Every structure is written in C-alpha cells, then in structure tokens.
Amino acid sequence: MATGRTHRPATRSRGIPEATVARLPLYLRALTALSERSVPTVSSEELAAAAGVNSAKLRKDFSYLGSYGTRGVGYDVEYLVYQISRELGLTQDWPVVIVGIGNLGAALANYGGFASRGFRVAALIDADPAMAGKPVAGIPVQHTDELESIITDNGVSIGVIATPAGAAQQVCDRLVAAGVTSILNFAPTVLTVPDGVDVRKVDLSIELQILAFHEQRKAGEEATAERAAAAPAAAPRERTATDQGPDGDVPAVMPA
C-alpha cells in the first residue's frame, strides 16, 4: 500500500475551496453511518441535515467533486464514500507519529478510529526515558532521540504533537527538518512553520471558553426575559384637558 510520503491529496491542485475541504469529513462521517446501516441512496436534504449544513451548500460542495446526484433518487451512498475518501487521501495508508505520550497522547494512541479512516500510528514518541519500551495501545513508546530515524524509516509525513507548550516548537522543528509536512497540534501554543507545512491546531480549553461565552449569554438573555415577564404592565392613561398636542397646544378634540 502506498505511503503518505509519495502520494499527496489533490484538493488544492483541483481548486477545491478550503471551506469545502473542511466540510468533506462531516459528509464522510454522515455517509459512513448511512453505509453501516446499508442505506443505498440519500437526498441532499437528508445528508445536509445529518452533516449540519444547508442543502444548497452541500450541493455546491459536491459540484467541486463532479458529483451531482440523480434527480428524484439522490446520491449513491457507497460511491460518495469512495469519492470523498479518495479526495481526502484516505484510500491509502498514512503513517502517523504521536509525540508526547502523557494523558492526552495516550488517549490519542488508544483512539480506534485511525485505522478505519486511512491512518496508521507508526510510532509513539516521548522525551521521558522511563517511558521508553512501555506499551501504549499495544505500541512500545520510543525515545525522542530516535525521532528522525523513525520518520525516515516509516515514511511519515503527518505528525501529532501532544507535548507541553514549552516543548512543542522544538518538537515541531525536528519533525519538519525530518520531512514531516503536516502537523496536528494539541499543545496550547502557536507553532511557527515554513511555507509548505500545514498545521491544524486543536485547543480544547479555547473550545470550552467559547462554550462558556455562549452559556453566559444564554443565561443573561433568560434573566432579561424573566425580568420583563415579572414587570407589571403600565396602565394606559386617559388624556385630560391639560394635555398638550405635539406643538404645545391644547388638543382640538377634548374628552367629554
């Protein structure tokens, strides 16, 4: 099976927008669930709802893939799974190294979805000598001294950084120097990389802070609505002869 070092996804050369690329995994996840239930076809509306997008956007995204569906029938689920998997580069083997085998790194190593999605954990790497040789998810941890040789021997082009923030940039630099061109960064820091290297950052604390913002706003809106509901309605006041019109004059029509 081909490795990630010699085969790259063709999305950029084919002119697929980055926003569309970001949604393709959402479609693939929804389609895979349909495939597992042996659903043969799906409409754009049904698939869009399952992926959390609107159907017009989905049809536009699929037009970049050259897939337009069949009127009155919808999209062939199995064909779309293959088509999107191929576009994302998931029909080949992508060896991945995970650097930093603490709690998060170990959890990533134990994640069972890598293999079914075209990724193979080639090595687990940690700077702690006491970790060397210990199996995690059935894979023995190797010391960072072996990082470069591991990348070369396994043809690795994707690295996952799960180290503390202070070590992340140094690890990143070594990965890039050894030939890694795509990095998934879980460390709470911004990495500097040269042109031609892609970095995706996953910061769980930031995501939680965004959720906290929305929770605070919802609580404030609920409190405002409760205060408005509890406030007594102002009774309408009858106009009297002393009321003045808009120009300061006594109204022409007086109450009887």
C-alpha positions as CSV (number, residue, x, y, z in Angstrom):
1,M,0.0,0.0,0.0
2,A,1.3,3.5,-0.8
3,T,2.6,5.7,2.0
4,G,1.9,9.3,2.7
5,R,5.4,10.4,1.6
6,T,4.8,9.7,-2.1
7,H,1.1,10.4,-2.5
8,R,-0.5,13.8,-1.6
9,P,-4.2,14.8,-1.7
10,A,-5.1,16.7,-4.9
11,T,-7.6,19.1,-3.4
12,R,-5.5,22.2,-3.9
13,S,-4.5,21.5,-7.5
14,R,-8.1,20.8,-8.3
15,G,-9.2,24.2,-6.9
16,I,-11.5,22.9,-4.1
17,P,-12.0,25.8,-1.6
18,E,-10.6,25.3,1.9
19,A,-14.1,25.7,3.4
20,T,-15.4,22.9,1.3
21,V,-12.4,20.7,2.3
22,A,-13.2,21.4,5.9
23,R,-16.8,20.1,5.4
24,L,-15.8,16.9,3.5
25,P,-15.1,15.0,6.7
26,L,-18.5,15.9,8.0
27,Y,-20.1,14.5,4.9
28,L,-18.0,11.4,5.1
29,R,-18.9,10.7,8.7
30,A,-22.6,11.0,7.9
31,L,-22.3,8.9,4.8
32,T,-20.3,6.2,6.7
33,A,-23.1,6.0,9.3
34,L,-25.6,5.5,6.4
35,S,-23.4,2.9,4.8
36,E,-23.2,0.9,8.0
37,R,-27.0,0.8,8.0
38,S,-27.0,-0.4,4.4
39,V,-28.8,2.8,3.2
40,P,-28.3,2.8,-0.6
41,T,-29.1,6.4,-1.5
42,V,-29.6,9.7,0.3
43,S,-31.1,13.0,-0.7
44,S,-29.2,16.3,-0.4
45,E,-31.6,17.5,2.3
46,E,-31.2,14.3,4.4
47,L,-27.4,14.3,4.1
48,A,-27.2,18.0,4.7
49,A,-29.2,17.7,7.9
50,A,-27.0,14.8,9.1
51,A,-23.9,16.8,8.4
52,G,-25.2,20.0,10.0
53,V,-25.1,22.2,6.8
54,N,-27.8,23.5,4.5
55,S,-28.6,21.5,1.3
56,A,-27.6,24.3,-1.1
57,K,-24.1,24.4,0.4
58,L,-23.8,20.7,0.2
59,R,-24.8,20.6,-3.5
60,K,-22.3,23.3,-4.2
61,D,-19.5,21.4,-2.3
62,F,-20.3,18.2,-4.2
63,S,-20.2,20.1,-7.5
64,Y,-16.4,20.6,-6.9
65,L,-16.1,16.8,-6.8
66,G,-18.0,16.4,-10.0
67,S,-20.9,14.7,-8.2
68,Y,-24.4,16.0,-8.8
69,G,-26.7,13.2,-7.8
70,T,-29.7,11.9,-9.6
71,R,-33.0,13.9,-9.6
72,G,-35.6,12.0,-7.7
73,V,-33.1,9.5,-6.4
74,G,-30.4,11.4,-4.6
75,Y,-26.8,10.4,-4.1
76,D,-25.4,6.9,-4.1
77,V,-24.0,6.5,-0.6
78,E,-21.2,4.0,-1.4
79,Y,-20.0,5.9,-4.3
80,L,-19.9,9.2,-2.3
81,V,-18.0,7.4,0.5
82,Y,-15.4,6.3,-2.0
83,Q,-15.3,9.7,-3.8
84,I,-14.8,11.8,-0.7
85,S,-12.3,9.3,0.8
86,R,-10.3,9.5,-2.4
87,E,-10.4,13.3,-2.4
88,L,-9.2,13.4,1.2
89,G,-6.4,10.9,0.5
90,L,-8.0,8.2,2.7
91,T,-7.8,5.4,0.2
92,Q,-4.1,5.0,1.0
93,D,-2.0,4.4,4.1
94,W,-0.9,7.5,6.1
95,P,1.7,6.6,8.8
96,V,1.4,9.0,11.8
97,V,3.7,9.6,14.7
98,I,2.4,10.9,18.0
99,V,4.9,12.9,20.1
100,G,4.2,13.3,23.8
101,I,2.6,10.3,25.5
102,G,1.0,11.8,28.5
103,N,-2.7,11.5,29.3
104,L,-3.7,13.1,26.0
105,G,-1.1,11.4,23.9
106,A,-2.1,8.0,25.3
107,A,-5.8,8.7,24.7
108,L,-5.0,9.6,21.1
109,A,-3.0,6.4,20.7
110,N,-5.9,4.4,22.0
111,Y,-8.4,6.0,19.6
112,G,-9.8,3.2,17.5
113,G,-10.8,5.4,14.5
114,F,-7.4,6.0,13.0
115,A,-7.1,2.6,11.1
116,S,-10.7,2.8,9.7
117,R,-10.0,6.2,8.3
118,G,-6.8,5.6,6.5
119,F,-4.2,6.4,9.3
120,R,-1.7,4.1,10.9
121,V,0.0,5.0,14.1
122,A,3.6,4.2,13.1
123,A,5.2,5.3,16.4
124,L,4.7,6.8,19.8
125,I,7.5,9.0,21.0
126,D,8.2,10.6,24.4
127,A,11.1,12.5,25.9
128,D,10.9,10.7,29.2
129,P,13.5,7.8,29.3
130,A,11.3,6.0,31.8
131,M,8.6,5.7,29.1
132,A,10.8,4.0,26.6
133,G,9.7,0.5,25.8
134,K,6.4,0.8,27.7
135,P,3.4,-0.4,25.5
136,V,0.6,2.0,25.0
137,A,-2.3,0.7,22.8
138,G,-0.1,-2.2,22.0
139,I,2.7,0.0,20.6
140,P,6.0,0.4,22.5
141,V,6.9,4.0,23.3
142,Q,10.2,5.2,21.7
143,H,12.5,8.0,23.0
144,T,12.7,11.3,21.1
145,D,16.4,10.6,20.3
146,E,15.0,8.2,17.7
147,L,12.6,10.7,16.2
148,E,14.4,11.4,12.9
149,S,15.2,7.8,12.1
150,I,11.6,6.8,12.9
151,I,10.2,9.3,10.5
152,T,12.6,8.3,7.7
153,D,12.2,4.5,8.3
154,N,8.3,4.7,8.3
155,G,7.9,7.4,5.6
156,V,6.0,9.6,7.9
157,S,4.5,12.9,6.6
158,I,2.0,13.6,9.4
159,G,3.0,14.3,13.0
160,V,0.8,14.8,16.1
161,I,2.2,17.0,18.9
162,A,0.7,16.3,22.3
163,T,3.6,17.7,24.4
164,P,3.5,20.5,27.0
165,A,3.6,24.0,25.4
166,G,7.2,24.7,26.2
167,A,8.4,21.7,24.2
168,A,6.1,22.0,21.2
169,Q,8.1,24.3,19.0
170,Q,11.3,22.3,19.3
171,V,9.4,19.1,18.5
172,C,7.8,20.8,15.6
173,D,11.2,22.0,14.2
174,R,12.6,18.5,14.4
175,L,9.5,17.0,12.7
176,V,9.8,19.5,9.9
177,A,13.5,19.0,9.5
178,A,13.0,15.3,9.3
179,G,10.5,15.6,6.5
180,V,7.1,15.9,8.1
181,T,4.9,18.3,6.2
182,S,1.6,18.2,8.1
183,I,1.2,18.7,11.9
184,L,-1.8,18.3,14.2
185,N,-1.0,20.4,17.2
186,F,-2.7,19.7,20.6
187,A,-0.2,21.8,22.6
188,P,-1.6,25.1,23.8
189,T,0.8,27.3,21.8
190,V,1.1,28.7,18.3
191,L,3.7,26.9,16.1
192,T,5.9,28.6,13.6
193,V,6.5,26.6,10.4
194,P,8.0,27.2,7.0
195,D,6.0,27.5,3.8
196,G,4.7,24.1,2.6
197,V,4.0,22.8,6.1
198,D,0.4,22.6,7.2
199,V,-0.6,23.0,10.8
200,R,-4.0,22.2,12.3
201,K,-4.4,23.4,15.9
202,V,-6.8,21.7,18.4
203,D,-7.1,23.7,21.7
204,L,-9.7,22.1,24.0
205,S,-9.5,25.0,26.5
206,I,-10.4,27.5,23.8
207,E,-13.4,25.5,22.7
208,L,-14.6,25.3,26.3
209,Q,-14.1,29.0,26.7
210,I,-16.2,29.7,23.6
211,L,-18.9,27.4,25.0
212,A,-18.7,29.3,28.4
213,F,-19.3,32.5,26.5
214,H,-22.5,31.2,24.9
215,E,-23.7,29.8,28.2
216,Q,-23.2,33.1,29.9
217,R,-25.0,34.9,27.1
218,K,-28.0,32.5,27.2
219,A,-28.2,32.9,31.0
220,G,-28.2,36.7,30.5
221,E,-31.0,36.5,27.9
222,E,-33.1,34.3,30.1
223,A,-32.6,36.6,33.1
224,T,-33.7,39.6,31.0
225,A,-36.8,37.7,29.7
226,E,-37.7,36.7,33.3
227,R,-37.5,40.4,34.5
228,A,-39.6,41.5,31.6
229,A,-42.2,38.9,32.3
230,A,-42.3,39.8,36.0
231,A,-42.6,43.6,35.5
232,P,-46.2,44.9,35.8
233,A,-47.7,46.3,32.6
234,A,-48.2,50.1,32.6
235,A,-51.9,51.0,32.6
236,P,-52.9,53.4,29.7
237,R,-53.6,56.9,30.9
238,E,-56.7,58.9,29.8
239,R,-55.9,62.2,28.2
240,T,-57.1,65.2,30.0
241,A,-57.8,68.8,29.1
242,T,-54.4,69.8,30.4
243,D,-52.6,67.5,27.9
244,Q,-50.9,69.4,25.1
245,G,-50.6,68.5,21.5
246,P,-47.3,68.0,19.6
247,D,-46.9,71.7,19.2
248,G,-47.7,72.6,22.8
249,D,-51.3,73.5,22.0
250,V,-54.4,72.1,23.8
251,P,-55.7,69.2,21.6
252,A,-58.6,70.1,19.3
253,V,-60.6,67.1,20.5
254,M,-61.3,67.3,24.2
255,P,-62.7,64.5,26.3
256,A,-66.4,64.8,27.0
